[in-house]
Amino acid sequence: MIEQIKSVKLEIFIPETHLPQLRQALRAVGAGQLGNYDSCLAYSRVTGSWRPLEGASPYEGKVGELCEAPELKVELRVDVDRVEETLAAIRAVHPYETPEIFVIPLLL
């Protein structure tokens, strides 16, 4: 029986140009550390889709227009006690006004 969630999976959608900054920010807060390894993550190319609404200040695209662009989906495991500082580190280097980040509990 699982008594407590000890780690989460983060899924982060980010432009490929920002992967080096993201890796550095994650490493700086100890995110993606597994045993005697750090910088453990996986990424894959995806196509993002969005439409900026009135009042938005989009990184890419124009208000009112449907946009699509290549992105990376970055996935990594983070200890639950590091989630808040990891999210802050991600937001500090992420170019999007509202980054899309999923925090998924892991049953490990």
C-alpha positions in Angstrom: 0.0 0.0 0.0 1.2 3.5 -0.9 1.2 5.8 2.1 2.6 8.9 0.7 3.6 10.4 -2.7 7.4 10.8 -2.7 8.0 12.0 -6.2 6.2 13.6 -9.2 6.6 13.6 -12.9 6.9 17.0 -14.5 5.9 17.6 -18.1 7.1 21.0 -19.4 6.3 22.4 -22.9 9.0 24.8 -24.0 10.6 26.1 -27.2 13.7 24.0 -28.2 15.8 27.2 -28.0 15.3 27.3 -24.3 16.3 23.7 -23.4 19.9 24.6 -22.3 18.6 27.2 -19.9 15.9 24.8 -18.6 18.5 22.1 -18.0 20.7 24.4 -16.1 17.8 25.7 -14.0 16.7 22.2 -13.2 20.2 21.1 -12.2 20.6 24.1 -10.0 17.7 23.0 -7.8 18.5 19.3 -7.8 15.6 18.3 -10.1 16.1 15.3 -12.3 18.5 13.6 -9.9 18.3 9.8 -9.7 20.7 8.0 -7.5 24.3 9.0 -8.6 23.1 10.8 -11.7 21.8 14.3 -12.3 20.3 16.0 -15.3 18.0 13.0 -15.9 15.2 14.0 -18.3 13.7 13.0 -21.6 12.4 15.2 -24.3 10.5 14.8 -27.5 9.4 17.1 -30.3 5.7 18.0 -30.3 3.6 20.6 -32.0 1.9 23.1 -29.7 -1.3 24.9 -30.5 -2.8 28.0 -28.9 -4.8 31.2 -29.5 -3.9 34.3 -27.5 -6.9 36.1 -26.2 -7.4 39.8 -25.6 -5.0 41.0 -22.9 -2.4 38.3 -23.7 1.2 39.1 -24.3 2.3 36.1 -26.4 5.9 34.9 -26.8 4.9 33.9 -30.3 1.8 34.6 -32.4 -0.8 37.3 -32.5 -3.9 38.0 -30.3 -7.0 36.4 -31.8 -5.1 34.1 -34.2 -4.7 30.4 -33.9 -1.0 29.5 -33.7 1.0 26.3 -34.1 4.7 25.9 -33.5 7.2 23.2 -32.7 8.0 22.7 -29.0 9.7 20.2 -26.8 7.9 18.2 -24.2 10.4 17.7 -21.3 9.7 15.0 -18.8 11.5 14.3 -15.5 11.0 13.0 -12.0 11.3 15.3 -9.0 11.1 14.6 -5.3 7.9 16.0 -3.9 9.7 18.2 -1.4 11.5 20.0 -4.3 8.4 20.7 -6.5 7.8 24.3 -5.5 11.4 25.4 -5.9 11.6 23.5 -9.2 8.5 25.2 -10.6 9.9 28.6 -9.6 13.2 27.7 -11.4 11.3 26.6 -14.5 9.2 29.8 -14.6 12.3 32.0 -14.2 13.8 30.7 -17.5 10.6 29.9 -19.4 9.7 32.4 -22.1 5.9 31.9 -22.2 3.6 34.2 -20.3 1.7 31.2 -19.0 4.0 28.1 -19.2 2.2 24.8 -19.6 3.6 22.5 -16.8 1.9 19.3 -15.6 2.7 17.9 -12.1 1.7 14.2 -12.0 2.0 12.2 -8.7 4.0 9.0 -9.1 3.3 5.8 -7.1 6.9 4.9 -6.5 
